[in-house]
Amino acid sequence: MEYRYSERMAKMNGAATREILKLLTRPEIISFAGGFPATQCLPQKEVQEIAHELLSEGKATAVLQYGTTEGFVPFREELIKYVKTAGIENVSLDETLVISGGQQGIDLMSKIFLDKGDVVLVENPTYLTALQIFDSYQAKIVGVDADENGLKLDDLEEKIKKHHPKFIYVVSTFSNPTGKTYSIENRKQIAEITAKYGVMVLEDDPYSKLRFEGEWVPSIKSFDKAGNVVYLTSFSKVLSPGLRTGVAVGNKEVIRKLTIGKQGVDVTTSNLSQLIVAEYLKRGYLFPNIEKSLPIYRERKNAMIAAIQKYMPEEFSFINAQGGLFIWGGFDAPIDTTKLAPEAIKYDVAYIQGQVFYPNADVTNMIRLNFSNATVEKIDLGMSHLGEMFKKEIAKAKKA
Ligand SMILES: Cc1ncc(COP(=O)(O)O)c(C=O)c1O
């Protein structure tokens, strides 16, 4: 049988990290590759308590029936309170849409805004799966340069003028992969420049609550005066990725279009998940759980930094993130981290090569390391193996 796939599948091979991720099922492998929250941070007891109550109180209509695509109203009311913690005030119900995780928000934004050949601007580098989603809508992805303060605003403005993008996608706090956070001034300027040129902003914020150091910053959405920013947040990293819940907040006309887009995808986010998370928020469980999780992540991040300093070659430098789940670093040496990713598996350790996070660039010297899902002991052991491999490879490259 010759399967006549759509044109949009041509660029979607998903191969970049698949071989690595397949190997992760081997128990001896220490994985710094994924973006999983620590298992002990998943609040099993509280979720069990709520689910049990929901299913034993004759709430079959709420739990087992269809619900509206916009989402369960008491949940959306809780979400309006929740996004205030990102500085987003005065949100009305019709400016919210419950989504099945942040990823669905990225997909729906692409569905409602992108035609083949339309341009999306992204920070260079950015979240791999967002790139794959934009590719699936046959968009042209253009990278915007960034520094320690956030996007380089002259590059942003120049690329807006040149490419007339439909929207710009940013992970403004504890970015995946870099762990970087945009400064407040940078956020204000992004809101202003994009409003001036009538460009939408898709602000993706799964990580801002996972701050272990430094000062809180408001979202870009909080500076949105023109109604051009859609803000996404998700409960995957702070509660449970398995519950698949999040929210999109934006201008009500855009939210309406996103809702129409969602109808054809999953009708509604699972009622059970929505009710569980709504109750979880209402009972005030979320922030104590985050408070409990932060020392675990802080300890693991510090263990990874210490292990980098102990084991990695001197040619390696990295960004010490103030939160989130990742350390991003690179080698000032002629080595190819894409080619070496399968080699690392032979040393029983996995990382993600930096190349996959760039829309077009052939960057070969960067790596992303996740620290949230391995114990301190495993982090030390895994980094010692990785350091050994990279030192050998750099010595080889220098001889060649
Ligand atoms: C930047 C970013 N956005 C979105 C997601 C997707 O998360 P979810 O769909 O589980 O909310 C992730 C997950 O790793 C992410 O890193």
The ligand as a Tripos MOL2 file, in Angstrom:
@<TRIPOS>MOLECULE
LIG
   16    16     1     0     0
SMALL
NO_CHARGES

@<TRIPOS>ATOM
      1 C1          7.6130   25.5850   26.6460 C.3       1 LIG1
      2 C2          6.6270   24.4920   26.7270 C.ar      1 LIG1
      3 N1          5.3810   24.6930   26.2910 N.ar      1 LIG1
      4 C3          4.4390   23.7320   26.3620 C.ar      1 LIG1
      5 C4          4.7330   22.4950   26.8710 C.ar      1 LIG1
      6 C5          3.6560   21.4630   26.8530 C.3       1 LIG1
      7 O1          3.1600   21.2280   28.0470 O.3       1 LIG1
      8 P1          1.6880   20.7250   28.3420 P.3       1 LIG1
      9 O2          0.9780   20.5260   27.0230 O.co2     1 LIG1
     10 O3          1.8610   19.4470   29.0690 O.co2     1 LIG1
     11 O4          1.0770   21.8160   29.1160 O.co2     1 LIG1
     12 C6          6.0230   22.2200   27.3550 C.ar      1 LIG1
     13 C7          6.3560   20.8970   27.8760 C.2       1 LIG1
     14 O5          7.4540   20.5070   28.0630 O.2       1 LIG1
     15 C8          6.9860   23.2490   27.2720 C.ar      1 LIG1
     16 O6          8.2470   23.0630   27.6930 O.3       1 LIG1
@<TRIPOS>BOND
     1     1     2 1
     2     2     3 ar
     3     2    15 ar
     4     3     4 ar
     5     4     5 ar
     6     5     6 1
     7     5    12 ar
     8     6     7 1
     9     7     8 1
    10     8     9 2
    11     8    10 1
    12     8    11 1
    13    12    13 1
    14    12    15 ar
    15    13    14 2
    16    15    16 1
@<TRIPOS>SUBSTRUCTURE
     1 LIG1         1 GROUP 0 **** ****
